[in-house]
């Protein structure tokens, strides 16, 4: 039977990690072998690791003395993997009975050998479907986000998130988000895993782009579900989350777009977006939102200046 390894990157996820691992214990494992569950902890300071070894699964805990970032921690776990498939799973998810069985059965079929990655339907506390699939972003998508036009008219000014699609049918897509990202091990290793220059955010989209370039397809399955809280532990540090998100966008642009296109995205991200975000905070009468924007951009400018000095 095919073997599966699950890799979970943990950073101060509290009781969510325990519930996630508990759901792995309870989910059906018919037709495959759960080889190992790797929890890679990025120097958590909370109680999230308490009692997890009591859960009856083949668990291995990898502790980092610093926060290495999501992509690097995923790669850490993947280097230990000897399974046929690797599932990257967020700690704020919980599996249902067939969350693993169905996508693994789908990928194991001979006629689906060209499918490299599989995602499933993610639902929240109210069982509302999260519209989580994406197209590969264009310059226009990033500009719509930077100017805030996507908030005014999502239909006329879309981003790369497929919010216009109800996610209620099986569909080949460009990208499924990394909260539940099931990939063939041979594909992941052929691509040398995640690009660790993305500390967090867009590292999964970058991987999907490279999977596509390698000639493999990505499939979203709507007939199987898992719970996903969304937001994750990044809700704790909104300014830091904004910083990493913006920095990853700039890195993605310079990696995958032409130099002129990347400069355009850089300009809108650095000079237009802070104004649109502050205006949105004023509109919402939210001083906390404005404060988080200013803190996030301070971190971004500081990071860019430090990198420039290193090059000089």
ZATORLUM-731585 format. One record per residue (C-alpha): residue number from 0; chain; residue in one letter; y, x, z. Coordinates in steps of 0.05 Angstrom, whole numbers. Example, Ala and Ser with C-alpha at 12.3 -4.5 7.8 and 13.67 -1.06 7.14 Angstrom:
ZATORLUM-731585
(0; A; a; (-90; 246; 156));
(1; A; s; (-21; 273; 143));
end
This chain:
ZATORLUM-731585
(0; A; x; (0; 0; 0));
(1; A; x; (72; 21; -11));
(2; A; x; (108; 53; 47));
(3; A; x; (177; 36; 71));
(4; A; x; (226; 76; 114));
(5; A; x; (286; 42; 144));
(6; A; x; (349; 82; 160));
(7; A; x; (402; 55; 208));
(8; A; x; (466; 92; 222));
(9; A; x; (492; 75; 291));
(10; A; x; (561; 85; 320));
(11; A; x; (579; 45; 382));
(12; A; x; (545; -18; 357));
(13; A; x; (529; -43; 427));
(14; A; x; (473; -94; 434));
(15; A; x; (474; -106; 358));
(16; A; x; (428; -46; 347));
(17; A; x; (376; -72; 395));
(18; A; x; (376; -141; 362));
(19; A; x; (370; -108; 293));
(20; A; x; (310; -66; 314));
(21; A; x; (279; -126; 349));
(22; A; x; (284; -165; 284));
(23; A; x; (249; -108; 247));
(24; A; x; (192; -114; 297));
(25; A; x; (186; -189; 286));
(26; A; x; (193; -192; 210));
(27; A; x; (131; -198; 167));
(28; A; x; (101; -133; 141));
(29; A; x; (50; -164; 95));
(30; A; x; (34; -121; 34));
(31; A; x; (68; -57; 56));
(32; A; x; (68; -4; 111));
(33; A; x; (129; 6; 154));
(34; A; x; (125; 81; 157));
(35; A; x; (185; 98; 201));
(36; A; x; (251; 71; 226));
(37; A; x; (303; 126; 233));
(38; A; x; (363; 111; 277));
(39; A; x; (416; 164; 263));
(40; A; x; (467; 161; 319));
(41; A; x; (536; 188; 303));
(42; A; x; (555; 209; 374));
(43; A; x; (560; 139; 404));
(44; A; x; (595; 132; 470));
(45; A; x; (570; 63; 489));
(46; A; x; (503; 35; 513));
(47; A; x; (476; 20; 443));
(48; A; x; (417; 67; 450));
(49; A; x; (392; 39; 516));
(50; A; x; (321; 11; 515));
(51; A; x; (312; 16; 439));
(52; A; x; (250; 60; 448));
(53; A; x; (217; 1; 483));
(54; A; x; (215; -38; 417));
(55; A; x; (146; -35; 385));
(56; A; x; (162; -2; 318));
(57; A; x; (151; 70; 292));
(58; A; x; (220; 93; 314));
(59; A; x; (252; 162; 310));
(60; A; x; (321; 174; 340));
(61; A; x; (366; 227; 310));
(62; A; x; (426; 244; 354));
(63; A; x; (488; 277; 325));
(64; A; x; (537; 313; 370));
(65; A; x; (594; 290; 325));
(66; A; x; (608; 231; 279));
(67; A; x; (584; 258; 212));
(68; A; x; (602; 196; 173));
(69; A; x; (558; 142; 143));
(70; A; x; (535; 176; 79));
(71; A; x; (519; 242; 114));
(72; A; x; (479; 207; 168));
(73; A; x; (441; 166; 117));
(74; A; x; (423; 231; 80));
(75; A; x; (400; 260; 147));
(76; A; x; (349; 205; 155));
(77; A; x; (329; 205; 82));
(78; A; x; (311; 279; 83));
(79; A; x; (255; 261; 133));
(80; A; x; (230; 203; 91));
(81; A; x; (163; 207; 57));
(82; A; x; (160; 134; 37));
(83; A; x; (161; 100; -31));
(84; A; x; (222; 59; -13));
(85; A; x; (282; 70; 32));
(86; A; x; (322; 13; 63));
(87; A; x; (392; 29; 88));
(88; A; x; (406; -24; 140));
(89; A; x; (469; -37; 181));
(90; A; x; (460; -46; 257));
(91; A; x; (499; -111; 253));
(92; A; x; (443; -143; 212));
(93; A; x; (381; -181; 233));
(94; A; x; (321; -192; 189));
(95; A; x; (286; -258; 179));
(96; A; x; (211; -266; 168));
(97; A; x; (210; -250; 94));
(98; A; x; (271; -204; 90));
(99; A; x; (227; -144; 74));
(100; A; x; (166; -175; 42));
(101; A; x; (199; -209; -16));
(102; A; x; (245; -153; -42));
(103; A; x; (189; -101; -35));
(104; A; x; (141; -147; -72));
(105; A; x; (194; -156; -126));
(106; A; x; (204; -81; -135));
(107; A; x; (130; -66; -136));
(108; A; x; (117; -109; -197));
(109; A; x; (105; -68; -260));
(110; A; x; (155; -109; -301));
(111; A; x; (210; -90; -251));
(112; A; x; (201; -15; -256));
(113; A; x; (271; -8; -285));
(114; A; x; (302; -38; -222));
(115; A; x; (324; 19; -177));
(116; A; x; (360; -19; -122));
(117; A; x; (352; -88; -91));
(118; A; x; (397; -128; -45));
(119; A; x; (387; -197; -14));
(120; A; x; (428; -257; 7));
(121; A; x; (469; -242; 70));
(122; A; x; (491; -299; 115));
(123; A; x; (536; -303; 176));
(124; A; x; (531; -340; 243));
(125; A; x; (544; -407; 209));
(126; A; x; (494; -391; 154));
(127; A; x; (551; -384; 104));
(128; A; x; (533; -338; 46));
(129; A; x; (573; -274; 44));
(130; A; x; (597; -261; -27));
(131; A; x; (581; -187; -22));
(132; A; x; (562; -164; -93));
(133; A; x; (610; -124; -134));
(134; A; x; (626; -103; -204));
(135; A; x; (645; -30; -217));
(136; A; x; (720; -27; -203));
(137; A; x; (773; -17; -255));
(138; A; x; (845; 8; -248));
(139; A; x; (868; -65; -250));
(140; A; x; (822; -84; -192));
(141; A; x; (852; -30; -148));
(142; A; x; (923; -47; -168));
(143; A; x; (912; -121; -153));
(144; A; x; (890; -100; -83));
(145; A; x; (947; -50; -72));
(146; A; x; (1001; -100; -92));
(147; A; x; (970; -157; -52));
(148; A; x; (967; -201; -113));
(149; A; x; (894; -215; -99));
(150; A; x; (915; -252; -36));
(151; A; x; (964; -295; -75));
(152; A; x; (916; -314; -131));
(153; A; x; (845; -286; -126));
(154; A; x; (825; -319; -191));
(155; A; x; (881; -289; -233));
(156; A; x; (884; -223; -196));
(157; A; x; (812; -207; -176));
(158; A; x; (786; -145; -141));
(159; A; x; (717; -116; -155));
(160; A; x; (684; -163; -104));
(161; A; x; (649; -220; -139));
(162; A; x; (680; -274; -96));
(163; A; x; (683; -321; -156));
(164; A; x; (607; -325; -158));
(165; A; x; (571; -366; -105));
(166; A; x; (513; -317; -96));
(167; A; x; (461; -372; -97));
(168; A; x; (417; -346; -154));
(169; A; x; (379; -282; -170));
(170; A; x; (423; -239; -213));
(171; A; x; (429; -168; -240));
(172; A; x; (494; -139; -214));
(173; A; x; (531; -73; -213));
(174; A; x; (527; -65; -138));
(175; A; x; (499; -94; -74));
(176; A; x; (533; -73; -9));
(177; A; x; (502; -21; 36));
(178; A; x; (489; -69; 94));
(179; A; x; (421; -81; 62));
(180; A; x; (409; -30; 7));
(181; A; x; (336; -22; -14));
(182; A; x; (325; 35; -62));
(183; A; x; (266; 71; -93));
(184; A; x; (259; 137; -57));
(185; A; x; (250; 176; -122));
(186; A; x; (316; 149; -149));
(187; A; x; (354; 165; -84));
(188; A; x; (327; 236; -82));
(189; A; x; (338; 248; -156));
(190; A; x; (412; 232; -145));
(191; A; x; (415; 277; -83));
(192; A; x; (431; 216; -40));
(193; A; x; (500; 195; -18));
(194; A; x; (561; 236; -35));
(195; A; x; (581; 261; 34));
(196; A; x; (654; 270; 13));
(197; A; x; (659; 195; 26));
(198; A; x; (660; 193; 102));
(199; A; x; (653; 118; 102));
(200; A; x; (669; 63; 50));
(201; A; x; (652; 65; -24));
(202; A; x; (596; 115; -14));
(203; A; x; (548; 58; -30));
(204; A; x; (588; 37; -92));
(205; A; x; (590; 109; -116));
(206; A; x; (514; 112; -108));
(207; A; x; (505; 48; -147));
(208; A; x; (549; 76; -203));
(209; A; x; (504; 137; -207));
(210; A; x; (441; 94; -204));
(211; A; x; (467; 56; -264));
(212; A; x; (483; 120; -301));
(213; A; x; (412; 144; -288));
(214; A; x; (387; 83; -327));
(215; A; x; (365; 39; -269));
(216; A; x; (387; -32; -255));
(217; A; x; (409; -65; -190));
(218; A; x; (383; -134; -170));
(219; A; x; (409; -186; -122));
(220; A; x; (357; -234; -95));
(221; A; x; (383; -301; -71));
(222; A; x; (315; -329; -50));
(223; A; x; (309; -284; 11));
(224; A; x; (360; -276; 68));
(225; A; x; (382; -233; 126));
(226; A; x; (437; -242; 178));
(227; A; x; (499; -198; 173));
(228; A; x; (556; -202; 222));
(229; A; x; (604; -164; 177));
(230; A; x; (661; -119; 198));
(231; A; x; (612; -80; 241));
(232; A; x; (636; -31; 292));
(233; A; x; (696; -13; 249));
(234; A; x; (731; -74; 278));
(235; A; x; (742; -30; 339));
(236; A; x; (787; 19; 302));
(237; A; x; (827; -18; 249));
(238; A; x; (877; 37; 235));
(239; A; x; (821; 88; 226));
(240; A; x; (783; 39; 183));
(241; A; x; (844; 31; 138));
(242; A; x; (852; 107; 133));
(243; A; x; (779; 118; 112));
(244; A; x; (781; 59; 64));
(245; A; x; (843; 84; 28));
(246; A; x; (820; 156; 26));
(247; A; x; (753; 135; -3));
(248; A; x; (788; 95; -57));
(249; A; x; (829; 155; -78));
(250; A; x; (766; 199; -79));
(251; A; x; (728; 147; -119));
(252; A; x; (785; 143; -170));
(253; A; x; (789; 219; -181));
(254; A; x; (713; 223; -186));
(255; A; x; (700; 167; -236));
(256; A; x; (766; 152; -272));
(257; A; x; (808; 193; -319));
(258; A; x; (860; 238; -287));
(259; A; x; (918; 192; -309));
(260; A; x; (882; 130; -283));
(261; A; x; (868; 165; -217));
(262; A; x; (941; 185; -210));
(263; A; x; (961; 112; -223));
(264; A; x; (914; 89; -167));
(265; A; x; (940; 144; -122));
(266; A; x; (1012; 121; -133));
(267; A; x; (998; 48; -119));
(268; A; x; (955; 64; -59));
(269; A; x; (1005; 112; -27));
(270; A; x; (1072; 81; -44));
(271; A; x; (1063; 7; -62));
(272; A; x; (1007; -16; -17));
(273; A; x; (1039; 3; 50));
(274; A; x; (1098; -42; 32));
(275; A; x; (1054; -100; 11));
(276; A; x; (1013; -94; 75));
(277; A; x; (1075; -92; 119));
(278; A; x; (1103; -153; 83));
(279; A; x; (1038; -189; 94));
(280; A; x; (1042; -171; 168));
(281; A; x; (1114; -199; 171));
(282; A; x; (1090; -263; 136));
(283; A; x; (1035; -271; 187));
(284; A; x; (1084; -253; 243));
(285; A; x; (1035; -200; 267));
(286; A; x; (1065; -138; 298));
(287; A; x; (995; -111; 311));
(288; A; x; (978; -114; 237));
(289; A; x; (1042; -76; 219));
(290; A; x; (1027; -25; 273));
(291; A; x; (956; -14; 247));
(292; A; x; (983; -4; 176));
(293; A; x; (1033; 48; 199));
(294; A; x; (980; 85; 240));
(295; A; x; (930; 83; 182));
(296; A; x; (980; 111; 132));
(297; A; x; (1002; 164; 182));
(298; A; x; (930; 188; 185));
(299; A; x; (925; 187; 109));
(300; A; x; (988; 228; 97));
(301; A; x; (968; 276; 152));
(302; A; x; (900; 286; 120));
(303; A; x; (930; 298; 51));
(304; A; x; (981; 349; 79));
(305; A; x; (926; 387; 116));
(306; A; x; (884; 391; 53));
(307; A; x; (944; 415; 13));
(308; A; x; (959; 471; 63));
(309; A; x; (887; 494; 59));
(310; A; x; (893; 501; -17));
(311; A; x; (958; 542; -12));
end
